[in-house]
Amino acid sequence: MIGIFDSGIGGLTTVRAIMQKLPGYDILYYGDTARMPYGSKSPATVQQYAMENSRFLLENGAKIIIIACNSAASIAVDAVKASFDLPVFEVVDPAVEAALATPLPHRIGVIGTRATITSGIYEKKIKALNPDATVHSLPCPLLVPLVEEGWLDTPETTRIIKKYLHPLKTRQIRSLILGCTHYPILEKPIAKKIGKGVRIINSGSCVADTVARYLKEHPETDTLLTKNHNHRFYVSDITEQFEKSAKTMLQESVSLSQIRM
Amino acid sequence: MIGIFDSGIGGLTTVRAIMQKLPGYDILYYGDTARMPYGSKSPATVQQYAMENSRFLLENGAKIIIIACNSAASIAVDAVKASFDLPVFEVVDPAVEAALATPLPHRIGVIGTRATITSGIYEKKIKALNPDATVHSLPCPLLVPLVEEGWLDTPETTRIIKKYLHPLKTRQIRSLILGCTHYPILEKPIAKKIGKGVRIINSGSCVADTVARYLKEHPETDTLLTKNHNHRFYVSDITEQFEKSAKTMLQESVSLSQIRM
């Protein structure tokens, strides 16, 4: 199966992208809702959680792993790659590549949780590939709770998005990376506020493209992946609210099962 | 020492109230920042965490325990009382008693996290003491992230408070329980929006009153508590943001130490 984990239910936006790009592929999802959010936690803690989540996916039949959590991707991908003998993907690199594939000049905005932005991972990776690119990064900690509250198009959400994006608008960015799995749900109001000239980079779609390309180039991995339209969703904690949010993220009904770590 | 735990740093508003009401008393604080917030988690998970936190306090010299987390108070106080042989206080009962001590008619509003409001604990306890009281409860999940973002008096925060409190205003409540340890930090804008006729009940202050009264009535417990102005603050995860928030909550500088459970 394709194993995907996130700190919570936000990673389901990546699952949705995978389901669209690789229809029929079996998916095993693990959302660590009992310890979410990772965004405000220290690197050591996030790394420990990422290792535990990866082990769960591996032990339950995952043949590739996608880290669909920007905080964990930034901090823990190297440790996961070093510890487990299977292809590991994450949501940062594909978004960086997509941003650098847009027309010049490369004035790139990045929004995410505080941990992701503080880690500087997007800026480092963009600069490593193109030292001339300009990167403006901005933490937007209120967007996740707004999505989870279901305030997707309220005036309050619009105002907060406007307030957050203002510094990026004045810097005339040309592309904007949504560096958090929850943000695709707010893609419309974000696109509206940042303006027409800015290309929005959705990291879930980008990683789905990357995985699809990898499987075409590596048939030996592709044959390991079963394709029976089997989608299993595990979480470390379950509440009515998580189930409601999961439906918002996946944009279809979903049945969550609880696993205690 | 007086042991106090919370899911994060919000419980420091209760520590502040204790320091004001019982100056000099030694305090041992534990904030479970690695697993915060509890508000969105299931009762079984919150109960497990509360037991672990209580054990930590007991093993490190606590002679009384204050559960300064509304989610844990609602869900786990009975389990903690049954498992540990020391006086256990929590933030719900004292606030309920304070609300019922206000002049008639008892039209009481309660705001808190989704877990606290869904548990119905305030309504049940108020009705048990006074079946004639009317209780209007309302989850306000965005207020905690707004406090942690440091947006204490921005127009966005004012708008969100206004939107949340609107249903309580139309019901003409007479008192409003701040059923979350973060909310005292927003007491001024909340008081302004709900209007002059409504008495604000701050649960941190109420539990400090209850503990002070208990110690006066139980000198055998009071003598167990050292009084050397020694305040120790432990958290399960530490970041710059937590340190900044801790200062906001305690309204003075604070040094946090990390303990892994």
Interface residues (C-beta under 8 A of the other chain):
Chain A: T33 A34 R35 M36 S40 K41 S42 T45 R114 A115 T118 P141 L142 V144 P145 L146 E148 E149 W151 T154 P155 E156 R159 I160 K163 D237 I238 T239 E240 Q241 F242
Chain B: T33 A34 R35 M36 S40 K41 S42 T45 R114 A115 T118 P141 L142 V144 P145 L146 E148 E149 W151 T154 P155 E156 R159 I160 K163 D237 I238 T239 E240 Q241 F242
